[in-house]
């Protein structure tokens, strides 16, 4: 099975906050509470896979019955 690693973009905490419409501080709270997946760390940078954030949004939609 071949995996296309390049198709899953990494985004910053600022970008995640923009997508979810909240503050960066709230993103870190959501990670701490286990609501969002943990970030991938590279040195001092934290990044999330777009697919993880899309999955979170899909889960929210399913919870409200959409």
C-alpha positions in Angstrom: 0.0 0.0 0.0 1.5 3.4 -1.0 0.8 6.4 1.1 0.7 9.9 -0.4 2.2 11.9 2.5 2.3 15.2 0.6 -1.4 15.3 0.3 -1.9 16.1 4.0 -0.8 19.7 4.6 0.4 20.8 8.1 -1.1 24.0 9.5 -0.1 26.3 12.4 -2.1 27.0 15.6 -3.0 30.4 14.1 -4.5 28.8 11.1 -6.3 26.2 13.2 -7.8 29.0 15.3 -8.9 30.9 12.2 -10.6 27.7 10.8 -12.4 27.1 14.1 -13.2 30.7 14.8 -11.5 30.9 18.2 -8.3 32.1 19.9 -5.0 30.3 19.8 -5.3 29.9 23.6 -8.6 28.1 23.1 -6.9 25.7 20.7 -4.4 24.8 23.3 -7.2 24.3 25.9 -9.0 22.0 23.5 -5.8 19.9 23.0 -5.2 19.7 26.7 -8.8 18.5 27.2 -8.4 15.9 24.5 -11.0 17.5 22.2 -8.5 18.2 19.5 -5.6 15.9 18.5 -2.1 16.8 19.7 0.1 18.8 17.4 3.1 17.5 15.5 6.2 19.1 17.0 9.2 20.2 14.9 11.6 22.0 17.2 9.6 24.9 18.7 6.9 24.7 16.0 3.5 23.0 16.5 1.5 22.0 13.4 -1.7 20.0 12.8 -2.6 17.8 9.9 -5.5 19.4 7.9 -7.2 16.0 7.9 -7.2 16.0 11.7 -8.9 19.4 11.8 -11.4 18.3 9.1 -12.1 15.1 11.1 -12.8 17.2 14.2 -15.2 19.4 12.2 -16.9 16.4 10.7 -17.4 14.9 14.2 -19.0 18.2 15.3 -21.4 18.0 12.4 -22.3 14.4 13.2 -23.0 15.3 16.8 -25.5 17.9 15.8 -27.1 15.6 13.3 -26.0 17.3 10.0 
